[in-house]
Amino acid sequence: MKASYLLILAGMMACQPSKTSKTSMNPENSFGYDYDLLKNDPTTVLLKQGDQQVLVVGKYQARVMTSSSQGDEGFSYGWINHELIKSGKLGPHMNAFGGEERFWLGPEGGQFSVYFKPGDPFTFEHWQTPEIIDTETYPLVKSDKQKSLWNKDFEITNYSGTKFKVSLDREVALLNQAEAENLLQVSLDGISWVGYQTDNVLKNTGQDWSKSTGVLSIWLLGMMKASDQNTVLIPYQKGQEAAINSAYFGQIPADRLIKKEGMLYFKADANSRGKLGIPPKALVPLAASYDAANRILTILQFDYQGEQEYVNSMWEIQENPYQGDALNAYNDGKNDTGTQMGKFYELESSSPAVALGHGQSLRHVQRTFHLEGSEEQLDQVCQKLLGIKLEDLPWK
C-alpha cells in the first residue's frame, strides 16, 4: 500500500509545472516588484488565473507591461524601465517605459511616416513617437480577471500631410491551457507557462484612405529582458534569405546573425543595435526566443491571411512604400547619439497595408507565450514548433 501511494504521489508531482529557483534571481526581476511599482495607478488592470498573471496599464496605452507564470515571486518577462517610471518625467523622441506588448502605428519612416514632421530629415534627432502611442491614456471599457477591453479615438497626420481619424478597440485576454495547447499544438503539462492574446481593431472614422497618400497599420512590439545567452529564433521560407532586411541601422554583423536552413539566429543581448525585417514572401508567422540563462522559451504568434502588402518603415523617401515587413526583431544598443534606451530586445508583428473606406476596420491579433521548465522539456517544445534543438543554439 505504501509503495503504491508513493508511486501515485511521484506521478502527480511529475505532472506539476516545474518551478524556477528564486534564490539567485534579482528581486527586481520578479513580477511582484513590477506589480508594486504599478499597482497604485488607477488605470492598472491585473489579469489572473492561478499563478498566471498579466499586467495591463491604461496610462501606457493599454500596453501589457509584463507577465508571470509563477505568481508574484515568478520571473517578470517584460522589460520595464523602472527608473523612468519612478521619475515621473517625460523625454524627447520616445518614452521607453517598456512593456512586453505595446500598440504602435506604422509606418515609422518614409513619405507616409507618422514619426517625422513633413520635410524633416530621417535622423534620430528628428524622430518623434506620436503622443497617442507614447504618453496618452487609453480608457478602460470593461474588465474581469480574464480579459480587459480598452478604447481610444484619435486623429493623426503623416509626413505627406494626410490626416487620419480613427477609433481603436484593444482587448487583452489570458489564454487557458486548452486554448494554448490548441494554438501551439504541444502539451504544456509539467511546464510553467503563461499566454495571452491581444485583439486590436482599428476603425476608420474619417475620410476614405488611399495608398497614394498613405495608410496606417497596426504594429505590436514587445520589449523583453535581454541576456548574454539569449537567442531570437525566426523561421523563414527557404530560398528567401535575400529578401530579409538586416540593415535597418547598419548591417548586423555576421557574428550576431546566422541564417541557416530556414532559421534566423539573432543574438539578443542588448549590446549592439540592430533590427531584422521579414517581408511576407519570406514569412512564417511565428517567432521565438530562448534565454538559456533563465530557461525561458518565448513564442510569438500572429494572424496572417497571406497578405502581400505591408507598410515600409525604412528611414528614407521610399520607392516602394508597400514592400515592408510583417515581422521584425530588434536588439537594443547604443544609437547614433551614443545613448541607449535599455537592456531589452523586441519581437514585433504588423498588420497588412489596407486602404480603409469610411467605417471600415482593420484587425490584428497577436499571441505571446512564455514557457519555463527544464531544458529537456523546453527542447521538446522547440523541436516540435521550430524543428531545432536547443543544444544547437549558437549562444548558450
C-alpha positions as CSV (number, residue, x, y, z in Angstrom):
1,M,0.0,0.0,0.0
2,K,2.7,2.5,1.0
3,A,4.8,1.7,-2.2
4,S,1.7,2.2,-4.4
5,Y,0.9,5.5,-2.7
6,L,4.4,6.8,-3.3
7,L,4.2,5.8,-6.9
8,I,1.0,7.7,-7.3
9,L,2.4,10.7,-5.5
10,A,5.5,10.7,-7.7
11,G,3.3,10.6,-10.8
12,M,1.2,13.6,-9.6
13,M,4.4,15.6,-8.8
14,A,5.8,14.9,-12.3
15,C,2.7,16.5,-13.9
16,Q,3.1,19.7,-11.9
17,P,4.7,22.7,-13.5
18,S,8.4,22.9,-12.7
19,K,9.3,25.9,-10.5
20,T,12.3,28.0,-11.3
21,S,14.6,28.5,-8.4
22,K,14.2,32.1,-6.9
23,T,17.4,32.0,-4.8
24,S,19.6,33.5,-7.4
25,M,17.1,35.8,-9.1
26,N,17.5,39.6,-8.6
27,P,14.3,40.8,-6.8
28,E,13.9,43.5,-9.4
29,N,13.3,40.7,-12.0
30,S,10.2,39.4,-10.1
31,F,6.6,40.1,-11.1
32,G,5.9,41.3,-7.6
33,Y,8.4,44.0,-7.9
34,D,6.9,45.3,-11.1
35,Y,3.3,45.0,-9.8
36,D,4.3,47.0,-6.6
37,L,5.6,49.7,-8.9
38,L,2.4,50.0,-11.0
39,K,-0.5,48.7,-8.8
40,N,-1.4,52.1,-7.4
41,D,-2.0,53.6,-10.8
42,P,-5.8,53.8,-11.2
43,T,-5.5,52.6,-14.8
44,T,-3.7,49.3,-13.9
45,V,-5.6,46.1,-14.5
46,L,-4.3,42.7,-13.3
47,L,-5.5,39.6,-15.2
48,K,-5.0,36.4,-13.2
49,Q,-5.7,32.7,-13.3
50,G,-3.8,30.8,-10.7
51,D,-0.1,31.7,-10.8
52,Q,-0.5,33.1,-14.4
53,Q,-0.7,36.9,-14.3
54,V,-0.7,39.6,-16.9
55,L,-0.3,43.3,-16.0
56,V,-2.0,45.9,-18.3
57,V,-1.8,49.7,-17.8
58,G,-4.1,52.2,-19.5
59,K,-1.8,55.1,-18.7
60,Y,0.7,53.5,-21.0
61,Q,-1.7,53.0,-23.9
62,A,-3.2,49.7,-22.6
63,R,0.1,48.0,-23.0
64,V,0.9,44.7,-21.5
65,M,3.7,45.8,-19.1
66,T,4.7,42.3,-18.0
67,S,3.5,38.8,-17.2
68,S,4.4,35.8,-14.9
69,S,3.8,32.1,-15.0
70,Q,4.7,31.7,-11.3
71,G,2.8,34.4,-9.4
72,D,4.4,37.4,-7.7
73,E,7.6,35.6,-7.0
74,G,8.0,34.4,-10.6
75,F,10.2,35.9,-13.3
76,S,8.7,39.1,-14.8
77,Y,9.0,38.6,-18.5
78,G,8.6,42.1,-19.8
79,W,11.4,44.7,-19.7
80,I,10.2,47.7,-17.7
81,N,12.1,51.0,-17.3
82,H,11.8,51.3,-13.5
83,E,13.9,54.5,-13.4
84,L,11.9,56.4,-16.0
85,I,8.5,55.4,-14.4
86,K,9.7,56.3,-10.9
87,S,10.9,59.7,-12.1
88,G,7.5,60.7,-13.5
89,K,9.4,62.7,-16.2
90,L,8.9,62.6,-20.0
91,G,11.6,62.9,-22.5
92,P,12.1,63.5,-26.2
93,H,11.8,61.1,-29.1
94,M,10.2,58.2,-27.2
95,N,9.4,57.5,-23.6
96,A,10.8,54.0,-23.2
97,F,8.5,52.9,-20.4
98,G,9.0,49.3,-21.5
99,G,6.3,46.7,-21.6
100,E,6.1,43.3,-23.3
101,E,3.5,44.3,-25.8
102,R,2.6,47.8,-26.8
103,F,0.3,49.2,-29.5
104,W,2.0,51.3,-32.2
105,L,1.2,52.6,-35.7
106,G,3.1,52.1,-38.9
107,P,4.9,53.2,-41.0
108,E,7.8,54.6,-39.0
109,G,9.8,56.0,-41.9
110,G,9.2,57.2,-45.4
111,Q,6.9,59.7,-47.1
112,F,3.9,58.2,-45.2
113,S,5.6,58.1,-41.8
114,V,3.8,59.3,-38.6
115,Y,7.1,59.7,-36.7
116,F,8.6,62.5,-38.7
117,K,7.3,66.0,-39.5
118,P,7.0,67.0,-43.2
119,G,10.4,67.9,-44.6
120,D,12.5,66.8,-41.7
121,P,15.4,64.5,-42.3
122,F,15.1,60.9,-41.3
123,T,17.6,61.0,-38.4
124,F,17.2,60.0,-34.8
125,E,17.4,63.7,-33.8
126,H,14.1,64.4,-35.7
127,W,12.4,61.1,-34.9
128,Q,9.4,61.6,-32.6
129,T,6.9,59.0,-31.4
130,P,3.3,60.4,-31.7
131,E,1.8,61.2,-28.3
132,I,-1.2,58.9,-29.0
133,I,1.1,55.9,-28.8
134,D,3.6,57.3,-26.3
135,T,2.0,59.4,-23.5
136,E,-1.8,59.4,-23.8
137,T,-4.0,57.2,-21.6
138,Y,-6.4,54.7,-23.1
139,P,-9.8,54.5,-21.3
140,L,-10.9,51.1,-19.9
141,V,-14.3,50.0,-21.2
142,K,-14.7,46.8,-19.1
143,S,-12.6,44.1,-17.5
144,D,-12.7,41.0,-15.4
145,K,-9.9,38.5,-14.2
146,Q,-9.6,37.0,-17.7
147,K,-9.7,40.0,-20.1
148,S,-9.8,43.8,-20.4
149,L,-11.2,45.9,-23.2
150,W,-9.8,49.4,-24.0
151,N,-10.9,52.1,-26.5
152,K,-9.3,55.2,-27.9
153,D,-10.5,57.7,-30.5
154,F,-7.8,59.9,-32.1
155,E,-6.5,61.8,-35.1
156,I,-3.0,61.8,-36.6
157,T,-1.2,63.3,-39.6
158,N,1.5,61.7,-41.7
159,Y,4.7,63.0,-43.3
160,S,2.8,63.8,-46.5
161,G,0.1,65.8,-44.7
162,T,-2.6,63.1,-44.9
163,K,-5.0,63.3,-41.9
164,F,-6.5,60.2,-40.3
165,K,-9.4,60.0,-37.9
166,V,-9.7,56.6,-36.2
167,S,-11.1,54.6,-33.3
168,L,-9.2,51.8,-31.6
169,D,-10.5,48.8,-29.7
170,R,-7.9,46.7,-27.9
171,E,-8.7,43.6,-25.9
172,V,-6.1,41.8,-23.8
173,A,-7.1,38.3,-22.7
174,L,-5.5,35.4,-20.8
175,L,-5.5,32.1,-22.6
176,N,-6.4,28.9,-20.7
177,Q,-4.4,25.6,-21.2
178,A,-6.8,24.1,-23.7
179,E,-6.6,27.2,-25.9
180,A,-2.9,27.5,-25.6
181,E,-2.3,23.8,-26.4
182,N,-4.6,24.0,-29.4
183,L,-2.8,27.1,-30.7
184,L,0.7,25.7,-30.1
185,Q,-0.1,22.1,-30.9
186,V,2.1,21.0,-28.0
187,S,1.4,19.7,-24.5
188,L,2.1,22.1,-21.6
189,D,1.9,19.5,-18.8
190,G,4.7,19.9,-16.3
191,I,5.7,23.3,-17.7
192,S,5.2,26.7,-16.0
193,W,3.7,28.9,-18.7
194,V,1.5,32.0,-19.3
195,G,-0.1,33.0,-22.6
196,Y,-2.2,35.9,-23.6
197,Q,-3.8,37.4,-26.8
198,T,-4.4,40.9,-27.9
199,D,-7.2,41.6,-30.4
200,N,-6.7,45.0,-32.0
201,V,-9.3,46.7,-34.2
202,L,-8.6,50.0,-35.9
203,K,-11.7,51.6,-37.5
204,N,-11.6,54.5,-40.0
205,T,-14.0,57.2,-38.7
206,G,-12.8,59.8,-41.2
207,Q,-12.3,60.1,-44.9
208,D,-11.5,57.2,-47.1
209,W,-7.9,56.1,-47.2
210,S,-5.8,55.9,-50.3
211,K,-2.5,54.1,-50.8
212,S,-1.3,57.1,-52.9
213,T,-1.4,59.3,-49.8
214,G,-0.6,56.7,-47.1
215,V,-2.4,54.3,-44.8
216,L,-1.9,53.3,-41.2
217,S,-1.1,49.8,-40.0
218,I,-1.3,48.1,-36.6
219,W,2.2,47.5,-35.1
220,L,2.7,45.4,-32.0
221,L,6.0,45.5,-30.2
222,G,7.2,43.6,-27.2
223,M,10.2,44.6,-25.0
224,M,11.7,41.6,-23.3
225,K,14.7,41.3,-20.9
226,A,18.0,40.7,-22.8
227,S,20.7,38.3,-21.6
228,D,24.1,37.2,-22.9
229,Q,22.6,33.8,-23.5
230,N,19.5,34.9,-25.3
231,T,18.8,34.0,-29.0
232,V,15.9,35.2,-31.1
233,L,14.7,32.4,-33.4
234,I,12.8,33.3,-36.6
235,P,11.8,30.7,-39.2
236,Y,11.6,31.8,-42.8
237,Q,10.8,30.4,-46.2
238,K,13.8,28.6,-47.6
239,G,15.3,30.3,-50.6
240,Q,14.2,33.7,-49.5
241,E,17.3,34.7,-47.5
242,A,18.0,37.7,-49.8
243,A,14.5,39.2,-49.0
244,I,15.3,39.5,-45.3
245,N,16.3,43.1,-44.3
246,S,19.1,43.1,-41.8
247,A,20.4,46.6,-42.4
248,Y,17.9,48.9,-40.7
249,F,20.5,50.6,-38.5
250,G,23.5,49.3,-40.5
251,Q,24.2,45.8,-41.4
252,I,24.0,43.3,-38.5
253,P,27.5,41.7,-38.1
254,A,27.8,38.1,-39.1
255,D,28.8,37.0,-35.6
256,R,25.4,38.3,-34.3
257,L,23.1,36.9,-37.1
258,I,23.2,33.5,-38.6
259,K,20.9,32.3,-41.4
260,K,20.8,28.5,-41.6
261,E,18.4,26.1,-43.2
262,G,15.3,28.3,-42.9
263,M,16.1,29.7,-39.5
264,L,17.4,33.0,-38.3
265,Y,19.5,33.0,-35.1
266,F,19.8,36.6,-33.8
267,K,21.8,37.4,-30.7
268,A,19.6,39.3,-28.3
269,D,21.9,40.7,-25.6
270,A,21.2,44.4,-25.9
271,N,24.9,45.1,-26.7
272,S,24.6,46.1,-30.3
273,R,21.7,48.0,-32.0
274,G,20.2,46.0,-34.9
275,K,16.9,45.2,-36.5
276,L,15.6,42.4,-38.7
277,G,12.7,42.6,-41.1
278,I,10.8,39.7,-42.6
279,P,8.7,40.5,-45.7
280,P,5.6,38.4,-46.5
281,K,7.3,36.4,-49.2
282,A,9.8,35.1,-46.6
283,L,7.3,34.9,-43.7
284,V,6.4,32.1,-41.4
285,P,4.0,33.8,-38.9
286,L,6.0,32.7,-35.9
287,A,8.9,34.0,-33.9
288,A,10.6,32.8,-30.7
289,S,13.5,33.4,-28.3
290,Y,15.3,31.3,-25.9
291,D,17.0,32.6,-22.8
292,A,19.4,29.8,-21.7
293,A,20.4,31.7,-18.6
294,N,16.9,31.6,-17.2
295,R,15.5,28.7,-19.2
296,I,12.7,30.8,-20.7
297,L,11.2,30.0,-24.1
298,T,9.1,32.8,-25.5
299,I,6.8,32.3,-28.5
300,L,5.1,34.9,-30.7
301,Q,2.2,34.0,-33.0
302,F,0.0,36.3,-35.1
303,D,-2.8,36.1,-37.6
304,Y,-1.7,36.1,-41.2
305,Q,-4.0,35.5,-44.2
306,G,-1.5,35.6,-47.0
307,E,-1.5,39.4,-47.5
308,Q,1.5,40.7,-49.5
309,E,1.5,44.5,-48.9
310,Y,2.9,45.9,-45.7
311,V,3.9,49.5,-44.9
312,N,7.6,50.2,-45.3
313,S,9.3,51.7,-42.2
314,M,12.8,52.4,-43.7
315,W,14.0,55.9,-42.7
316,E,14.1,57.3,-46.3
317,I,11.9,58.5,-49.1
318,Q,10.8,55.2,-50.5
319,E,10.4,53.9,-54.0
320,N,8.2,51.0,-52.7
321,P,6.3,52.2,-49.7
322,Y,4.2,49.0,-49.5
323,Q,7.0,46.4,-49.7
324,G,7.6,46.4,-45.9
325,D,7.8,43.8,-43.2
326,A,5.2,41.6,-41.5
327,L,7.6,40.6,-38.7
328,N,10.5,42.3,-37.0
329,A,13.1,41.6,-34.3
330,Y,15.2,44.3,-32.6
331,N,18.2,44.2,-30.3
332,D,18.9,47.4,-28.4
333,G,22.3,49.0,-28.2
334,K,23.8,52.5,-28.4
335,N,22.2,54.6,-31.1
336,D,23.9,57.3,-33.2
337,T,23.8,59.8,-30.3
338,G,25.8,57.4,-28.1
339,T,22.8,56.7,-25.8
340,Q,20.8,53.5,-25.2
341,M,17.2,53.0,-24.3
342,G,17.7,49.9,-22.2
343,K,18.7,46.2,-21.8
344,F,16.0,44.7,-23.9
345,Y,15.2,43.1,-27.2
346,E,11.9,43.1,-29.2
347,L,9.7,40.8,-31.1
348,E,7.2,42.7,-33.3
349,S,4.4,41.9,-35.8
350,S,2.3,44.1,-38.1
351,S,-1.0,44.1,-39.9
352,P,-1.1,44.4,-43.7
353,A,-1.5,47.7,-45.5
354,V,-5.2,48.2,-46.2
355,A,-6.9,51.3,-47.7
356,L,-9.9,51.5,-45.4
357,G,-13.1,53.2,-46.5
358,H,-15.1,55.3,-44.0
359,G,-16.5,53.0,-41.3
360,Q,-14.2,50.0,-42.3
361,S,-11.9,48.3,-39.9
362,L,-8.6,46.6,-39.8
363,R,-7.9,43.8,-37.3
364,H,-4.7,42.3,-36.0
365,V,-4.4,39.5,-33.4
366,Q,-1.2,38.6,-31.7
367,R,-0.4,35.9,-29.1
368,T,2.5,35.7,-26.7
369,F,3.6,32.7,-24.7
370,H,6.3,32.3,-22.1
371,L,7.4,28.8,-21.0
372,E,9.7,27.9,-18.1
373,G,11.0,24.4,-17.3
374,S,13.9,22.1,-17.7
375,E,15.9,22.3,-20.9
376,E,14.7,18.9,-21.8
377,Q,11.0,20.0,-21.5
378,L,11.6,23.2,-23.5
379,D,13.7,21.3,-26.1
380,Q,10.7,19.1,-26.9
381,V,8.5,22.2,-27.5
382,C,11.2,23.9,-29.5
383,Q,11.7,20.8,-31.8
384,K,8.0,20.5,-32.4
385,L,7.4,24.2,-33.1
386,L,10.6,25.2,-34.8
387,G,12.3,21.9,-35.8
388,I,15.6,22.8,-34.0
389,K,17.3,21.5,-30.8
390,L,18.2,23.9,-28.0
391,E,21.6,22.3,-27.7
392,D,22.4,23.6,-31.3
393,L,21.8,27.3,-30.5
394,P,24.9,29.4,-31.0
395,W,24.6,31.5,-27.8
396,K,24.2,29.4,-24.6
